Amino acid sequence: MGGRKHNFFHFGPLNEQPIYTTRAHVFQIDPTTKKNWVPASKQAVTVSYFYDSTRNSYRIISVDGSKVIINSTITPNMTFTKTSQKFGQWADSRANTVFGLGFSSEQQLAKFAEKFQEVKEAAKLAREKSQEKGETMSNHSQESGHEMPSANQASSINGTDDEKISHVGPEAAVLKTENEHLKSVVEQSNTNAKKWETELQALRDNNARLVDALQESSSNVESWKKQLTVCKEESDALRGKIAELEAQCNEADQEKQGNTQLRVRVQELEAELQDKEQELENLRKQAEIIPQLMAECESVTTKLQVSLGLFSGRMQHIETELKDENNIPFTCLAPHTHSWHI
């Protein structure tokens, strides 16, 4: 946020006007530890640079509702320090505290720091001019014989009573507000201190438990190493078994291929077997006919033998008749007769 004139807002005397305004989260250093930050506002609030033309002085003022949380007069020996990308701080010896501001962007922090340096230089110039004016007035007093100023002169230099009241009144109210704020901060700090003591004890207990757990973990390291070694050995054994199973799978694939070939061969053999069974069935049917054929053959043989016997007897009778008639032996038929008996 850039510098903006706020004619509707007025904090101090009428001669004091804001010259730059921004928004930030306000913090104050813990007065007890001087290390931790204590939030002075629950949310981002307006933080403004004010210039008092009458006193030629500069102040940083921030109000949260009706509570004044920053009232810091800028002096030449003050320094604004950037402690992070969005956080800066400065020490105020008059307020006996350190103020911290947390901004929403780096640009806001850079602009505030730049304005702080400008105001610091302006305060330095104002002090130098005031010192020169004081020296001039001192020299003038010495030259005039150390004359004391009259009441009217003192009034013109220091201001009238009404002007003093107009200047002192708001400052007294601010101081009163600051005192009340400091009291509440102290009470809050005491409460926070007790809370931190409780948290510290809890952290110590947690640390003790963590130490015990660490020792237990250290004692279990060797056991875990042994278990890891056993797991590695089991893993190696499993890898070996997996390799064996893969080899067996390869063999099974080969056997599967062989089984496929065997299945084809079995089918071929089954087909051949069916053919052989058909042939056997045909032979069986033929075998069933053989006894009948043998019986018929025996019957024919018997008949043939009977016929041959009759034929032989007849031939002998014929031979006898021929011998008797022609008295010629009929020997040429003898071999045929023997062959027929066979």
C-alpha positions in Angstrom: 0.0 0.0 0.0 1.4 3.4 -0.9 1.5 6.5 1.2 -2.0 8.0 1.5 -3.4 11.1 3.2 -6.1 10.4 5.7 -7.9 13.7 6.4 -10.7 11.8 8.2 -8.3 10.2 10.8 -6.6 12.2 13.4 -4.6 10.9 16.4 -2.6 13.7 17.9 -2.7 17.5 17.7 -4.2 19.2 14.7 -0.8 20.0 13.4 0.1 16.2 13.3 -1.0 14.5 10.0 -0.3 11.0 8.6 2.2 11.0 5.7 2.2 7.3 5.0 -0.1 4.4 5.9 0.0 0.7 5.4 -1.4 -2.4 7.1 0.6 -5.1 9.1 0.4 -7.5 12.0 1.9 -5.8 15.0 4.1 -7.6 17.6 6.1 -6.5 20.7 9.0 -8.3 22.2 8.3 -10.2 25.4 9.5 -8.0 28.2 10.4 -11.0 30.3 12.4 -13.1 28.0 13.4 -10.3 25.5 13.4 -13.1 22.8 9.8 -14.1 22.0 7.3 -12.0 20.1 3.9 -11.3 21.6 1.1 -10.4 19.2 -0.2 -6.9 19.8 -3.1 -7.3 17.3 -5.2 -10.2 16.4 -5.3 -9.2 12.7 -3.6 -6.8 10.4 -4.1 -3.2 11.5 -3.3 0.3 10.1 0.2 1.5 10.8 0.9 5.1 9.9 3.8 7.6 9.9 2.7 11.0 11.5 4.5 14.3 11.1 4.0 17.1 13.7 4.8 20.4 12.0 4.8 22.3 15.3 7.5 20.1 16.9 9.0 19.0 13.6 8.9 15.4 14.8 7.8 12.1 13.4 6.0 9.2 15.0 4.8 5.7 14.1 1.3 5.2 15.4 -1.1 2.2 15.2 -4.5 1.9 16.9 -6.4 -1.4 17.2 -10.0 -0.3 17.9 -9.7 2.1 20.8 -6.3 0.7 22.0 -3.0 2.3 21.0 -0.6 -0.5 20.2 2.3 1.6 18.7 3.3 5.1 19.7 6.9 5.4 18.7 8.7 8.7 18.1 11.4 8.3 15.4 14.9 9.4 16.4 18.1 9.6 14.3 19.7 6.7 16.2 16.9 4.3 15.5 17.3 1.5 12.9 14.7 -0.6 11.1 15.9 -4.1 10.5 14.5 -6.6 8.0 14.7 -10.0 9.7 12.9 -12.0 7.0 11.3 -11.4 3.6 8.1 -10.0 5.2 9.0 -9.1 8.7 10.9 -6.1 10.2 11.6 -4.6 13.6 13.0 -1.6 15.4 13.8 -0.8 19.0 12.3 2.1 20.9 14.3 3.0 24.0 11.7 5.5 25.2 9.0 2.9 25.1 11.5 0.3 26.4 10.4 -2.3 23.9 11.0 -3.6 20.4 8.2 -3.4 17.8 7.8 -6.0 15.0 5.7 -5.8 11.9 4.6 -8.6 9.7 3.6 -7.6 6.2 1.6 -9.6 3.5 4.2 -8.9 0.8 7.9 -8.1 0.4 7.0 -4.9 -1.4 5.1 -3.5 1.6 8.0 -4.3 3.8 10.5 -2.6 1.4 8.3 0.5 1.2 7.9 0.8 5.0 11.7 0.4 5.5 12.3 3.0 2.8 9.9 5.4 4.5 11.5 4.7 7.9 14.9 5.7 6.5 13.5 8.9 5.0 11.8 9.8 8.3 14.9 9.0 10.2 17.0 11.4 8.0 14.3 14.1 8.4 14.4 13.7 12.2 18.2 14.0 12.0 18.0 17.2 10.0 15.3 18.5 12.4 17.6 17.8 15.4 20.5 19.5 13.7 18.4 22.6 12.9 17.1 22.6 16.5 20.7 22.5 17.8 21.8 25.3 15.5 18.8 27.4 16.6 19.6 26.7 20.2 23.3 27.7 19.7 22.2 30.9 17.9 19.8 31.8 20.8 22.5 31.0 23.3 25.0 33.3 21.6 22.4 36.0 21.3 21.7 35.8 25.0 25.4 36.1 25.8 25.7 39.1 23.6 22.7 40.8 25.2 24.3 40.5 28.7 22.5 37.3 29.6 19.2 39.1 29.9 16.3 36.9 31.1 13.3 36.8 28.8 10.2 38.4 30.0 7.0 36.5 30.7 5.6 37.4 27.3 8.8 36.2 25.6 8.7 32.9 27.6 5.1 32.5 26.7 5.9 33.1 23.0 8.8 30.6 23.1 7.2 27.8 25.1 3.6 28.5 24.1 0.6 29.6 26.1 -1.0 27.4 28.8 -3.8 26.5 26.5 -1.3 25.4 23.9 0.6 23.4 26.5 -2.6 21.7 27.6 -3.5 21.0 23.9 -0.1 19.3 23.5 0.2 17.6 26.9 -3.4 16.4 27.2 -3.4 13.8 24.3 0.1 12.6 25.2 -1.0 12.0 28.8 -4.0 10.0 27.6 -1.7 8.1 25.3 0.7 7.4 28.2 -2.2 6.3 30.4 -3.4 4.0 27.6 0.1 2.7 27.1 0.5 2.1 30.9 -2.8 0.1 30.9 -1.6 -1.7 27.9 1.7 -2.5 29.5 -0.1 -3.8 32.6 -2.2 -6.1 30.4 0.9 -7.1 28.6 2.7 -8.0 31.9 -0.3 -10.0 33.0 -0.5 -11.7 29.7 3.3 -12.3 29.9 2.8 -13.9 33.3 0.0 -16.1 32.0 2.2 -17.0 29.0 5.1 -17.7 31.3 3.1 -20.2 33.3 1.8 -21.7 30.1 5.3 -21.9 28.7 6.5 -23.5 31.9 3.8 -26.1 31.5 4.7 -26.6 27.8 8.4 -26.8 28.7 7.7 -29.5 31.2 5.6 -31.3 28.6 8.5 -31.0 26.2 10.9 -32.3 28.8 8.6 -35.3 29.3 8.3 -35.8 25.6 12.1 -35.6 25.3 12.5 -38.2 28.0 10.1 -40.5 26.2 11.9 -39.8 23.0 15.3 -40.7 24.6 13.8 -43.9 25.9 12.4 -44.7 22.6 15.7 -43.9 20.9 17.6 -46.2 23.3 15.1 -48.9 22.7 15.4 -48.4 19.0 19.2 -48.6 19.3 18.9 -51.8 21.2 16.6 -53.2 18.5 19.0 -52.3 15.7 21.0 -55.5 16.0 17.9 -57.6 16.1 16.6 -55.8 13.0 19.9 -56.4 11.3 19.7 -60.1 12.0 16.1 -60.2 10.8 17.2 -58.4 7.7 19.9 -60.9 7.1 17.4 -63.8 7.6 15.0 -62.0 5.2 17.8 -61.6 2.6 18.6 -65.3 2.9 15.0 -66.3 2.6 14.7 -63.9 -0.4 17.7 -65.6 -2.0 16.2 -69.0 -1.4 12.9 -67.9 -2.8 14.7 -66.5 -5.9 16.4 -70.0 -6.3 13.0 -71.7 -6.0 11.5 -69.3 -8.5 14.4 -70.1 -10.9 13.7 -73.8 -10.4 10.0 -73.3 -10.9 10.7 -71.3 -14.1 12.9 -74.2 -15.3 10.2 -76.7 -14.4 7.7 -74.5 -16.2 9.9 -74.6 -19.3 10.1 -78.3 -19.0 6.4 -78.4 -18.5 6.0 -76.4 -21.7 8.2 -78.8 -23.5 6.3 -81.7 -22.0 3.1 -80.0 -23.1 4.4 -79.8 -26.6 5.4 -83.5 -26.4 1.9 -84.3 -25.0 0.4 -82.5 -27.9 2.4 -84.7 -30.3 1.5 -87.8 -28.2 -2.1 -86.8 -28.3 -2.0 -86.6 -32.1 -0.2 -89.9 -32.2 -2.8 -91.5 -29.8 -5.5 -90.2 -32.1 -3.8 -91.8 -35.0 -3.3 -95.1 -33.1 -6.9 -95.0 -32.0 -7.9 -94.6 -35.6 -5.7 -97.6 -36.5 -7.1 -99.5 -33.6 -10.6 -98.9 -34.8 -9.5 -100.3 -38.2 -7.9 -103.3 -36.5 -11.0 -103.9 -34.4 -13.1 -103.7 -37.6 -10.7 -106.3 -39.2 -10.9 -108.4 -36.0 -14.6 -108.2 -36.0 -14.6 -109.4 -39.6 -12.2 -112.2 -38.7 -14.4 -113.1 -35.7 -17.4 -113.3 -38.0 -15.3 -115.4 -40.4 -14.1 -117.6 -37.5 -17.7 -118.2 -36.5 -18.2 -119.6 -40.0 -15.1 -121.9 -39.9 -16.6 -124.7 -37.7 -19.6 -124.9 -40.1 -17.2 -124.9 -43.0 -15.1 -127.6 -41.3 -18.1 -129.6 -40.6 -19.2 -129.3 -44.2 -15.6 -130.1 -45.3 -15.6 -133.2 -43.1 -19.0 -134.2 -44.5 -17.7 -133.7 -48.0 -14.5 -135.6 -47.1 -16.5 -138.4 -45.7 -18.7 -138.5 -48.8 -15.7 -138.2 -51.0 -14.0 -141.1 -49.1 -17.2 -143.2 -49.5 -17.3 -142.2 -53.1 -13.7 -143.1 -53.5 -14.2 -146.4 -51.8 -17.1 -147.2 -54.1 -15.1 -146.0 -57.0 -12.1 -148.1 -56.0 -14.3 -151.2 -55.5 -15.9 -150.5 -58.8 -12.5 -150.0 -60.5 -11.3 -153.3 -59.0 -14.4 -155.0 -60.2 -13.9 -153.5 -63.6 -10.2 -154.5 -63.6 -11.3 -158.0 -62.7 -13.8 -158.1 -65.4 -11.3 -156.8 -67.9 -8.7 -159.3 -66.8 -11.2 -162.0 -67.1 -12.2 -160.9 -70.5 -8.9 -159.9 -72.0 -6.6 -161.6 -69.7 -4.6 -158.3 -69.7 -3.4 -156.9 -66.4 -4.7 -153.4 -65.8 -1.8 -152.1 -63.9 -1.7 -148.7 -65.3 -4.7 -147.7 -63.1 -3.0 -148.8 -59.9 -1.2 -145.4 -59.3 -4.4 -143.5 -59.8 -6.1 -145.8 -57.4 -3.5 -145.0 -54.7 -3.8 -141.3 -55.4 -7.5 -141.4 -54.9 -7.1 -143.1 -51.5 -4.9 -140.3 -50.5 
